[in-house]
Amino acid sequence: MTDLDQLKQIPLLNQLPEEDLKNLARIVVSREYLAGEDIFYENDSAKGFFALVKGRIKIYKLSFMGKEQILHIFGPGEIFAEVAVFSDQKYPANAQALQKSTILFFPRQRFRELLTQTPDLGLHLLGLFALRLRELVAKIEELSLKEVPARLAAHLLLLLETEGKTTFSLNINKNQLAGLLGTIPETLSRVIKKFKDKGLIEMNGNVITLKDQETLKEIAQGLRRI
């Protein structure tokens, strides 16, 4: 698959004119990462940003005690680490491949030169920034104001919206999900067991089925506790 074909798999970019995509293909670098391989570290100089073609990656921070807090998990078609590039900053967190992944790397200087020639590309990225900011605000609210059951219910409902079906794969293990929800695996296991015991969900390995969406919504909104 050519770099141009890979670019067309990125939703943010695939609506650009063909000529703009060809220009992007001239500067992009395709890279492969194995599961567990680091992509960049917190405070590294932001030399460029990335688009995930295949696989899954996590953005995370480590506390002084070494505790991992997963900030976001990206899947195919998503762009990440773009804000630091435009603000001439360092990467604010770490990035690591959760699965074998194909990633497109956009060198900062060459991309910024291209951006001056294609203003429409800048408008598309402004839309991405607005969406990412909204997600960040929602994430902070969930971690600071909601209890773990509400966080889990909200996450499951988000997956339902994304997948478009009530049965889907979690795609990440329990430790990673706990980190994403700002809790520990033991607490998450207890909450999942409560959800199963009350008939809200069914689980078979990493495949989950949402059985009672209305109750999950009430839990996510803080209207019901379990």
Order of alpha helices (4+ residues) and beta strands (2+ residues): alpha-alpha-beta-beta-beta-beta-beta-beta-alpha-beta-beta-alpha-alpha-alpha-beta-alpha-alpha-beta-beta-alpha
